[in-house]
Amino acid sequence: MEMISISDSESDRAMFEFLSRFKKYHGIYVMQRTYEGTCAFLDGYEKGSGCRVLREFHGWLVARGKGRPELYWSLLVLCEIYEDGALPDIRYFIPEEDERAVSVLFVLLDEFAESRCRR
């Protein structure tokens, strides 16, 4: 079976195009629109597609200075809402917490995409 080679910039562009659709049709991709489920889906999508957008998103989040660099990107997003030393366990989020975290995630992904377009 022949592998199709896609450049990093092409796969990244495809990921950003997907993220736009994912945000618009979130409920189609993630059955229960929890923060945990949303992050897990994005991790799986990135690994399956071979792009590195979330790795770069992690670096972009670290540069914002709201969390420690050793935190995973999904925890750095939560540092935009909660204090670094008081991050909640996302498995026990109530619906309002999930909704807020997913909303912040999408805002940050949009800001990240805009910053990438300006390069």
Secondary structure, 3 states (H helix, E strand, C coil): CCCCCCCHHHHHHHHHHHHHHHHHCHHHHCCCCCHHHHHHHHHHHHHHHCCCHHHHHHHHHHHCCCCCCCCCHHHHHHCCCCCHHHCCCHHHCCHHHHHHHHHHHHHHHHHHHHHHHCC
